[in-house]
Amino acid sequence: MSILVFLEHHGNELQKGSLSVLSKAASLGAGDVYGVVAGSGVRELASGAGKYGASKVFVADDPALEAPLPQPRVDVIATLVREQSIDTVLLAQSVLAADVAAGLSARLDAGLNWELVDIEEQDGKLVGTRPALADSVYVQVGWKGEPCIGIFRSGTFDPKETGGEAEVVDTPVQLEDFSTAATMIEQAHEEQQGPSIEDADVIVAGGRGLGGPENFTLVEELAKALGGAVAATRAVVDAGWYPYATQVGQTGKTVSPKLYVACGISGAIQHKVGMQSSSVIVAINKDPNAPIFEYSDLGVVGDVHEVVPKLTELVKQRKRSAS
Amino acid sequence: MKIAVCVKHVPEAASRRIDPSTKRLDRSGEGALNAFDANALEEALRLKDASGEGEVVAVSMGPQKASDTLRKALAMGADRAVLVSDESAAGSDLVATSYALGKALAREEPDLVLLGQQASDSDGAVLWAAIAERLRRPMISQVAELTASDGKVRGKRQTEFGYDVIEAPLPAVVAVSDAINEPRYPSLKGIMGAKKKPQETLSLDDLGVESERAGEAGSKTEVLGLTDPPARGDSRRIEDDGNAAEQIAEFLAEKRLI
């Protein structure tokens, strides 16, 4: 077996998610494990993948790969798969990686399984595990033919340093016309404002169920009473109700506080992966079918506009009587 | 501008189950328009309204019942609907679906193909990239703000690092996020008028899709088994009858969190 792991970078760092998938691939002990880094001026980054288990890292270094756009990366990986007889391509979930994986799947007519939380080798074939239907069932998935492509759910594994050196190999970059037609006009940069939510012991988060940006005061007051930080879902950040720096989820921060209070949050997978490792999760939502109740320690079917202010008052009372 | 919008007919949330015999999602019950696709359709209608001309075609692949979903799309304002429906397409994975749907879309020759951010039944959130590849067109995903002018589309989208602005020449493929708009409800006039709008059903044969490239035969992934997920400790559920706040406070005190 020869496994190629897509190593995503941002700034001058390989992403933790990619390195985690690389460690997992190496731990399978199922043959050769390679990495691929695609970008502009990224050769320096490549050797760093050695200690996470890559024996070889292919580097596609080209100004046309500067912006983190998926289609030129499909060209690079498709060429590598063909020329290096790669039979498996693994990626860590991200906005970029999902698009790369699906483009590659269509380009090579190669099976793609996503949302994987585990993978193992059985009789020379890979078998993945994928939660489905709001994680109420685990599905064992396989691939027919080669190559096999898999995307792992964010935060599924931790990167493991096992030492080791990777041979760095330049790979030629040949791009299709349509792959370079989309252009980056303005690239995202980290917005640093407000206190970081990643270190907070208590987080109170608000979602669309709050009804409007003005109702975030309910969340802020509860957070203040609990001595915690305020977080938001992607939906409300995209709608402009709250700053991006407070966003928890797949495209936001990953947090694991002692207490996470979700107010008016349905709990779609995009949010779940950012907060599921919180020690205690309390969810308040008026929709009894909200997926968040599936993974809450205490689920309250109720109106956030009534429950949250009352709770804030009760928390304040308890703190007063305790002091 | 001619815009094709991909819409999926998904089983109602409450009745979603995997059929143990086929290990596929049971699609025999009631279904509805995938809510995320309503955002894509709404955006198509807005682009058409803004330019004052053009055509919006709703395209779906699924069982015959998916025509209900297409009728909803027509009621919202789509001009025409195309359903790819064929028994041998059942059980198609990404490879097989993108191949057949790609053929149906290529036949329409749209300036823009729009998709929603995910399918609520399979949690799939990748189809657009496979469609763009099949059509060999530039693609922008996760778009939360979209504009079209001078033969180009420009999209603002969120990634793990903040907001990107990406531009692509038409023809292009764009996947929108659910934050992009609030989809309209079909008006009574729209619902009445939907029945008169053209709705065509295509077989795989009509599209020139070989049977070995469709359905399970054309799929490159397979379901091997089903197991129970690991349990996540005790989960308590309460309905607010006026004292939910007290119960939460008690719970937090019990856990020594306040």
Interface residues (C-beta under 8 A of the other chain):
Chain A: H10 P68 L69 P70 Q71 V74 S94 V95 L96 A98 D99 V100 A101 A102 G103 S105 A106 R107 D109 A110 G111 L112 N113 W114 E115 V127 P131 A132 L133 D135 S136 V137 Y138 V139 Q140 V141 G142 W143 K144 G145 I151 E176 F178 S179 A181 A182 T183 M184 I185 E186 Q187 A188 H189 E190 E191 V202 L226 R234 A235 V237 D238 A239 Y244 Q250 T251 G252 K258 L259 I269 V280 V282 I284 P288 N289 F293 E294 Y295 S296 D297 L298 G299 V300 V301 G302 D303 E306 V307 V308 K310 L311 E313 L314 V315 R318 K319
Chain B: A13 A14 R16 R17 I18 K23 D93 L94 V95 S98 Y99 G102 S122 D123 G124 A125 V126 L127 W128 A129 A130 I131 A132 E133 R134 R136 R137 P138 M139 I140 S141 Q142 A144 R154 R157 Q158 T159 E160 F161 G162 Y163 D164 V165 I166 E167 A168 P169 A172 S177 D178 A179 I180 S219 K220 T221 E222 V223 L224 G225 L226 T227 D228 P229 R232 G233 D234 S235 R236 R237 I238 E239 D240 A244 A245 E246 Q247 I248 A249 F251 L252 A253 K255 L257 I258
